[in-house]
Amino acid sequence: MVIKLATVGNPGLHLPTLLGGMPGVPDLVTRYMKRKMEKLDIPPIPEFIEMISDTGAGIYACKASVDPFELDKDDLVDQVQGIITVGEFYEHAAGGQIVYT
């Protein structure tokens, strides 16, 4: 699984759209974020998803995010249990516990 950081239209980067769209910038920013995550001892995203799944936590995709791209469950990693709406998420989360570690 290859994950790249979107640089155009990503307000979290505080990067002008013109700069974010220049050739090579998305790869540069992706490598930078990967190094930052390694320095903070954050596992790679595929490993992180596996860790979450192994705890028994539910992993769901957002219907509003997958519909515009015409994706379905078969297009997602195996750990995704379903594609749900915000309302369905609230139903799943009702009565949940917040665990502080």
C-alpha positions, 0 to 999 in steps of 0.5 A: 500500500502506497500512501501519499500526502495530498499537497494541493488544497490541504489546509493543514500543510499551510502550503500555497496551492501553487507551490503544492502543485509543482512537480516533485512537491507531493513526493517531497512532503510525503517523504518528510511526513514519513520521516516525522512519523518514524521519529515520533515512533508512529507505525506505518499506516498499514501496520497501524490499521492492522494494530487497530483491527487486532484490538477488536476496534471497528474500522469503517469508511465514510460513505460521503468520502467513498461515494464521489470516487465510486469506491465500494468495500472491495476497493478498501483494505480487508480490515474495513468492516463497512461503509457507513454514514455519519448517522450510522457512525453515531449509532455505532458510537452510542454508549462507547467508552473513552479509554485513557492510557 
